[in-house]
Amino acid sequence: MILHLVSPPVSTAEELLGKLRRNPRDWRIEDLVQVAARQGLQVRNDGGSHYIFSAPGVDLHLSIPSRRPIKPIYIERFLELIDRATSARQELP
């Protein structure tokens, strides 16, 4: 099941993204879903304990456990996915 998300206000999502970059500790899956919606990432959860994040044009799929808090390594990989998705969008004609 793919979740269709409503993008949060720009300031809220941008603030969260900045905070994620400064401190990769003590985040919840709801925060990542909110940032993903604003960044144009696809989010899937088939009812299990993991959320799967992906982006069109990026060959990286990231599975993150939804238990709290999310480990910093998952936050770092999530930020890498966002950076790669941003680069892929900028390369489009």
DRENROSE-147529 format. One record per residue (C-alpha): residue in three letters; x, y, z. Coordinates in pm, whole numbers, plus 50000, padded with zeros to 5 digits. Layout:
// residues N
<pt ala <X Y Z>>
...
***
This chain:
// residues 93
<pt met <50000 50000 50000>>
<pt ile <50139 50341 49900>>
<pt leu <50046 50629 50126>>
<pt his <49924 50945 49956>>
<pt leu <50037 51226 50174>>
<pt val <49935 51586 50202>>
<pt ser <50242 51807 50212>>
<pt pro <50288 52002 50534>>
<pt pro <50353 52375 50524>>
<pt val <50693 52457 50377>>
<pt ser <50830 52618 50691>>
<pt thr <50745 52320 50911>>
<pt ala <50897 52063 50674>>
<pt glu <51206 52276 50608>>
<pt glu <51255 52331 50980>>
<pt leu <51230 51956 51043>>
<pt leu <51477 51884 50763>>
<pt gly <51723 52132 50912>>
<pt lys <51684 51977 51256>>
<pt leu <51735 51628 51110>>
<pt arg <52061 51742 50953>>
<pt arg <52187 51900 51275>>
<pt asn <52084 51620 51513>>
<pt pro <52011 51265 51389>>
<pt arg <51892 51143 51730>>
<pt asp <51549 51093 51889>>
<pt trp <51319 51113 51584>>
<pt arg <50984 50948 51522>>
<pt ile <50859 50792 51201>>
<pt glu <50583 51057 51180>>
<pt asp <50851 51325 51147>>
<pt leu <51017 51139 50859>>
<pt val <50685 51086 50684>>
<pt gln <50615 51460 50709>>
<pt val <50954 51554 50562>>
<pt ala <50920 51287 50292>>
<pt ala <50585 51431 50182>>
<pt arg <50735 51776 50138>>
<pt gln <51042 51640 49956>>
<pt gly <50835 51438 49708>>
<pt leu <50941 51096 49835>>
<pt gln <50715 50795 49814>>
<pt val <50625 50628 50142>>
<pt arg <50493 50274 50179>>
<pt asn <50372 50084 50479>>
<pt asp <50194 49754 50427>>
<pt gly <50080 49735 50787>>
<pt gly <50410 49601 50914>>
<pt ser <50667 49748 51148>>
<pt his <50871 49921 50873>>
<pt tyr <50815 50214 50642>>
<pt ile <50974 50209 50298>>
<pt phe <51091 50537 50147>>
<pt ser <51183 50580 49781>>
<pt ala <51207 50850 49517>>
<pt pro <51141 50850 49143>>
<pt gly <51465 50829 48948>>
<pt val <51670 50714 49248>>
<pt asp <51781 50353 49278>>
<pt leu <51778 50361 49658>>
<pt his <51492 50224 49867>>
<pt leu <51515 50273 50239>>
<pt ser <51336 50056 50494>>
<pt ile <51308 50218 50838>>
<pt pro <51162 50049 51147>>
<pt ser <50883 50253 51299>>
<pt arg <50980 50192 51662>>
<pt arg <51097 50492 51859>>
<pt pro <51348 50642 51866>>
<pt ile <51483 50585 51518>>
<pt lys <51855 50507 51518>>
<pt pro <52082 50781 51378>>
<pt ile <52210 50557 51095>>
<pt tyr <51857 50547 50949>>
<pt ile <51834 50926 50968>>
<pt glu <52166 50959 50784>>
<pt arg <52045 50721 50510>>
<pt phe <51712 50909 50491>>
<pt leu <51901 51236 50436>>
<pt glu <52111 51067 50167>>
<pt leu <51791 50960 49991>>
<pt ile <51660 51318 50004>>
<pt asp <51989 51452 49863>>
<pt arg <51989 51198 49581>>
<pt ala <51626 51272 49499>>
<pt thr <51700 51645 49488>>
<pt ser <51995 51584 49253>>
<pt ala <51783 51361 49029>>
<pt arg <51513 51632 49004>>
<pt gln <51772 51898 48913>>
<pt glu <51914 51680 48634>>
<pt leu <51578 51656 48458>>
<pt pro <51537 51882 48153>>
***
